Amino acid sequence: MQETLTIGELATRSGVAPSALRYYERLGLIRATRTGGNQRRYERNMLRRVAFIRISQQVGVSLEEIRAALDSLPESRTPTKADWARLSASWQHKLDEKISLLTQLRDDLTGCIGCGCLSLQRCKVMNADDELAAEGPGARLMVGSG
């Protein structure tokens, strides 16, 4: 039988608080078995899942999207490199879009910060009189209607 980790060991190894691990488990992102004393035990492959969750969150992927991706992995065995490659390929377009948006934000903010907005006609964040409210929520000039 594969050696398992306690919640404290998984927290230490992953750098994620035990409360977050319990939350991830409630959401179905990770799984634990229980001992006779009702203590959680995690298989070592949960370390890879937690790392995937953390980095995905850091780049702005929602927990719902993360759960959908993790649900594509096999439950009956430890995911292989090929399983992770398929998951990665399915996210390629989504991550490229995020990279593009982050690049645009970086470039536009570099021009805005401290400039005093001397050219309001070309400003990417200016929304005089909230004219774009009819198009929907958020930064409409940056993200558009998509």
Contacts in CASP RR format, 6 or more apart in sequence:
PFRMAT RR
TARGET T0000
AUTHOR 0000-0000-0000
METHOD contacts of the structure
MODEL  1
MQETLTIGELATRSGVAPSALRYYERLGLIRATRTGGNQRRYERNMLRRV
AFIRISQQVGVSLEEIRAALDSLPESRTPTKADWARLSASWQHKLDEKIS
LLTQLRDDLTGCIGCGCLSLQRCKVMNADDELAAEGPGARLMVGSG
2 43 0 8 1.000
2 44 0 8 1.000
3 44 0 8 1.000
4 33 0 8 1.000
4 41 0 8 1.000
4 42 0 8 1.000
4 43 0 8 1.000
4 44 0 8 1.000
5 13 0 8 1.000
5 41 0 8 1.000
5 42 0 8 1.000
5 43 0 8 1.000
5 44 0 8 1.000
5 46 0 8 1.000
5 47 0 8 1.000
6 39 0 8 1.000
6 40 0 8 1.000
6 41 0 8 1.000
6 42 0 8 1.000
7 18 0 8 1.000
7 21 0 8 1.000
7 22 0 8 1.000
7 32 0 8 1.000
7 39 0 8 1.000
7 40 0 8 1.000
7 42 0 8 1.000
8 18 0 8 1.000
10 16 0 8 1.000
10 21 0 8 1.000
10 42 0 8 1.000
10 46 0 8 1.000
10 47 0 8 1.000
10 50 0 8 1.000
11 17 0 8 1.000
11 18 0 8 1.000
11 21 0 8 1.000
13 47 0 8 1.000
14 21 0 8 1.000
14 47 0 8 1.000
14 50 0 8 1.000
14 51 0 8 1.000
14 54 0 8 1.000
16 24 0 8 1.000
16 50 0 8 1.000
16 54 0 8 1.000
21 30 0 8 1.000
21 50 0 8 1.000
24 30 0 8 1.000
24 50 0 8 1.000
24 53 0 8 1.000
25 31 0 8 1.000
25 32 0 8 1.000
25 40 0 8 1.000
27 63 0 8 1.000
27 67 0 8 1.000
28 67 0 8 1.000
28 70 0 8 1.000
29 49 0 8 1.000
29 53 0 8 1.000
29 63 0 8 1.000
29 66 0 8 1.000
29 67 0 8 1.000
29 70 0 8 1.000
30 42 0 8 1.000
30 46 0 8 1.000
30 49 0 8 1.000
30 50 0 8 1.000
30 53 0 8 1.000
31 42 0 8 1.000
31 43 0 8 1.000
31 46 0 8 1.000
32 40 0 8 1.000
32 41 0 8 1.000
32 42 0 8 1.000
32 46 0 8 1.000
33 40 0 8 1.000
33 41 0 8 1.000
33 43 0 8 1.000
34 40 0 8 1.000
34 41 0 8 1.000
35 41 0 8 1.000
43 78 0 8 1.000
45 78 0 8 1.000
45 79 0 8 1.000
48 79 0 8 1.000
48 84 0 8 1.000
49 70 0 8 1.000
52 66 0 8 1.000
52 69 0 8 1.000
52 70 0 8 1.000
53 63 0 8 1.000
53 66 0 8 1.000
53 70 0 8 1.000
56 65 0 8 1.000
56 66 0 8 1.000
56 69 0 8 1.000
57 63 0 8 1.000
57 66 0 8 1.000
59 95 0 8 1.000
59 98 0 8 1.000
60 98 0 8 1.000
61 94 0 8 1.000
61 98 0 8 1.000
65 94 0 8 1.000
69 87 0 8 1.000
69 90 0 8 1.000
69 91 0 8 1.000
72 86 0 8 1.000
72 87 0 8 1.000
72 90 0 8 1.000
73 79 0 8 1.000
73 83 0 8 1.000
73 84 0 8 1.000
73 87 0 8 1.000
74 83 0 8 1.000
101 142 0 8 1.000
101 143 0 8 1.000
104 142 0 8 1.000
105 142 0 8 1.000
108 124 0 8 1.000
108 125 0 8 1.000
108 142 0 8 1.000
112 123 0 8 1.000
112 124 0 8 1.000
112 125 0 8 1.000
117 123 0 8 1.000
117 126 0 8 1.000
120 126 0 8 1.000
120 128 0 8 1.000
124 141 0 8 1.000
124 142 0 8 1.000
125 139 0 8 1.000
125 141 0 8 1.000
125 142 0 8 1.000
126 141 0 8 1.000
127 140 0 8 1.000
127 141 0 8 1.000
132 140 0 8 1.000
132 141 0 8 1.000
135 144 0 8 1.000
135 145 0 8 1.000
136 145 0 8 1.000
END
